[in-house]
């Protein structure tokens, strides 16, 4: 049985950093909409700067550091993947298309057979 450790310890400083990041996101969104008369350059500038500062504050928190570590670990795992060759990819795609065609034919034949049995034989509704 594999045991996984879940760490839920969060300091007040981390909670404050996350709260500040959330407040900065909300403030940048509010600034974007409230500064509509100042022009699009000012609007987008306030939004982009506010979101960038919020991202920096988030990345300084423990949650942000864990997210960065997760991203590094994920990219390291993706580099370990053995991708199929072009020939293998084409073969597998052909198998899938072939199966889809066979399944479509089977379902069509089943539908036509059931239609014939119910409408022609049982109910007598000829077309």
C-alpha positions, 0 to 999 in steps of 0.5 A: 500500500502506497502512502502519500503525505498531504501537507496542510500546514500553512502559516499566517504569512502564507495566508496573508500572501495568498490573500494579498495576491487575490486582492491584487487580482481583484484590484487590477480587474476593478482598475481595468473596468473603472479606468475605462475613460482613461483609454485602453492603454491605461486599462490594459497597463493597470490590468497587466501590471496588477496581474504580474504583481499578484503572480509574483506575490503568489510565487513567493508563497509556499503554494507558489513554490510548490506549484513551481516544483510541481511544474519542474517535476512534470517537465522532467517526467515528460522528458522521460516519455518514449514517444512513438515513431511516425510509422507506429503513429500511422499504424495505430491511427489506421487501426483506429479508423478501421475499427471505427468503420467496422463499428459503423457498419455493424451498427448500421446493419443492426439498425436496419435488421431491427427496423426490418424485424419490428416494422415489416415483420411484427407491425406490418408497416411496409414502406 
